[in-house]
Amino acid sequence: MPVQKVNDSSDLDAKVPSHLQRTSITSLTMTSEPSHRCVKATVVHKGPVISCAQKDGIEMLRAEIKEEDPLQRTAEHTSINVIFFGTLAKDFSQSARQGDVVLLADFTIKKSPSFLRDKLHPCQLEMDGKDACVYVCPSAAPSHGPSSSEAKYTYVPLNDLKPKTVVNVYGVVTFFKQPFPSKGSDFCSTLKITDQSDVKVGCNIFSKKLEDHPVIFRVGDIIRLHRFKADMFRDSMSLLNTFGWSTVTFDGTIDSPVVPRTSSKSFHFGESDIRTVQELRQWAANQSWISKDLTVSLSLVKPGMYFDLTCQLLAKAVMDSRCILLKVWDGTKCQHPLLKVAVASDALEGESTVAKDRMNLTANVLVYDNHLEVARDLKPGTFLQLYNLHALLQRAPDQQPDQPDHLSFHLHGGTSYGRGLRSLPVESPALQSLKSVLEKHVDLDEYDEVNDGTLLEIWYTPPEAVVLPNDEETEADTGPSYTVLTCEHNTRRLTLARVKHSTPPLSCHVQARVKKYMPQQLYQCLKLFCSNCKTMEDVPDDSAVAKIFRESAKDNQACDEQWAATSTASSREPGRTISMHISRDMVGESTHMQLIFVEGTTLDEICVLSRDYKNLVPVRSVNGRMTLMDLTAPFLFSGDKRCYGCKQCSVNTFQNPVFTGVETWDEQAVAKALGVQLMQYRLLIQFELEDQTDTLEAVLWENAERFFHVSAVDASGSQDLQDKIQTIMDTIQPPDSSLEERPLLDLCLSVYTVKDNNRNKVCYQITNTEIKEE
């Protein structure tokens, strides 16, 4: 049996065959010779037996073990991941448990793919051979009674945390941010906690699944963290989740039920946990910082404030690609007149709010940027907590000078100061007072009927789908427009002068002519855009790409990869060989199903080859191993199409490539297989517009493909489509023409602000507009 049990830890060394030599976990490296060596450690965590897709469905189990040698107590990397395969996985699952001492023999050493995340050993041990064996010494079992948190977990006070240790802790939340996308593929939660020791510790949690993150509603909530690694970061102790981590949170209000919040279907929770939560609640209630609750009712909001708001969602509407309107209330009446936002009736999801609007009870919250994903999933009637909401005074269009400014609410982008939003469960203790206030206004629903008279009372303000009054001084139509509007709202037309004096965000219609546009060389309007890091670049010109190919082909030595079948051909240049590699799994398939790696070619040669082969990946050899070329050059040639990767976001590795299980090799599939972040082709043109009142610079960006009826990626490889764009531009601004000779354009403009050197800059973008097709 590959897993053997011994009765006492002291017997482990005696039971192990003499040909095995004991080694420490800290001394293991990728170059260590693992044969005839063994390691002795304690099981810290044991996962379930699962099926491994990379090994044809063979069963596997992941465990974490930690070296308990006192001499290694302050050393780094005393914990390491171990992967058991096949029979060993099942036997280890049945024979070992947390706390047992194990001795592993005849393992293999591999690079740990989770090292950057769990901060354990940079290597991992794999037990997957006929000679691999495990010796297990069981830890002392509980004497009686069912398993509980008292018997299973030990909690460390925050002032006793030691670097490089994996711990379980309890704490009171003093600061938190809702989960936000990290630079990788995970979401990140950031929080700070404290306990009776009055030590404050930062904590970062990374997980791909939003539901795995802790459910924190407000400062003062209690949180329990299991299997978090303590370490020093910027001279302060911090905690980071490791393999097998879990969190449970509790409401921090004294005398409220001790109800765990967690997405886990199985977790340990006993009487000692209840006592710990109650003790932390009592202690926190007497701390000065716990009284600094930023939650404010609408009746107490003042202009310029940043505050938290507990409220109910009445209705919502998607305004444009960067903004969602949430119509909320908390049953209290704001002391300042509230700015109203009108939307098309078919765009509003939820109940009518006209009666509440009249009584100054409805707050119109404009949500931006990274908060849109959460806002889209909200349903009317949901109770919400909004964090770091900004109250701003704003003038409505057509507002008289002697009238007071109206109060607007903005949930800006970013996560500074914990900015964000989340839904609250109906049973949350924080909602009891809110519900009692809302019940006093239940009769208002009878009067929420919309008619022409009530709509005329509404103050209108941006963003999109806002109905604005007509401008009497707008330019009279002098001819048919060369464009058509595709937006569904019925916004009336404004002059450019009025648009420039309006307060963003705003969407409106204008009629103007093109005074000039940039770039004049239209091939320069084609850009490369990374949706991950938002980088935008010019498409490299052929001379720069050709230089990369020439340098790569110079003195190139063909690479030798076990997974690839290789064929070679002589080039026209003496001494230079062109190599074509293909995964052995693809040999015999049609060329449209193959992914071919080409080495040693010039740019002209690979362009010729791409006429006959659909997917060509240019590569070079480094120390005999295959790698991608500099990502300034395309990573994929597919017919006339060239695909580029983002230098900042691409992994760019050929370690253990997997080319099976893909039905069709398109650019997305190729990029994923190669670890490349695919950049998108976009069109970007800046117009200077002019009417009888003013001029205005506006960009054509998100709507550019619809405007020209041309796909940017298709235009990148088609001269005919590039000529089509040029023809359109020559029509709206004919060469050597005067402004009056140019056609009128009906345009939908989006007005918004961006940060530029820490200052707000007003920008204008053409949206929802298309060129008329003959």
Secondary structure, 3 states (H helix, E strand, C coil): CCEEECCCHHHHHHHCCCCCEECCHHHCCCCCCCCCEEEEEEEEEEEEEEEEHHHCCEEEEEEEEECCCHHHCCCCCCEEEEEEECHHHHHHHHHCCCCCEEEEECCEEEECCCHHHHCCCCEEEEECCCCCEEEEECCCCCCCCCCCHHHHCCCCCHHHCCCCEEEEEEEEEEEEEEEEECCCCCEEEEEEEECCCCCEEEEEEEECCHHHCCCCCCCCCEEEEEEEEEEEECCEEEEEEEEEEEEEEECCCCCCCCCCECCCCCCCCCHHHHHHHHHHHHHHHCCHHHHCCCECCHHHCCCCCEEEEEEEEEEEEEEECCEEEEEEECCCCCCCCECCCCCCHHHCEECCCHHHHHCCCCEEEEEEHHHHHHHHCCCCCCEEEEEEEEEEEECCCCCCCCCCCEEEEEECCCCHHHCEEEEECCCCHHHHHHHHHHHCCHHHHHHCCCCHHHHCCCCCCCCCCCCCCCCCCCCCCCCCECEEECCCCCCCECCHHHHHCCCCCEEEEEEEEEEEEECCCHHHHEEEECCCCCCEEECCCHHHHHHHHHHHHCCCCCCCCCCEEEEEEECCCCCCEEEEEEEHHHCCCCHHHCCEEEECCCHHHHHHHCCCCCCEEEEEEECCEEEECCCCCCCEEECCEEECECCCCCCCCCCCCCCCCCCCCCHHHHHHHHCCCECEEEECEEEEEECCCCEEEEEECCCHHHHHCCCHHHHCCCHHHHHHHHHHHHHHCCCCCCHHHCCEEEEEEEEEEEEECCEEEEEEEEECEEECCC
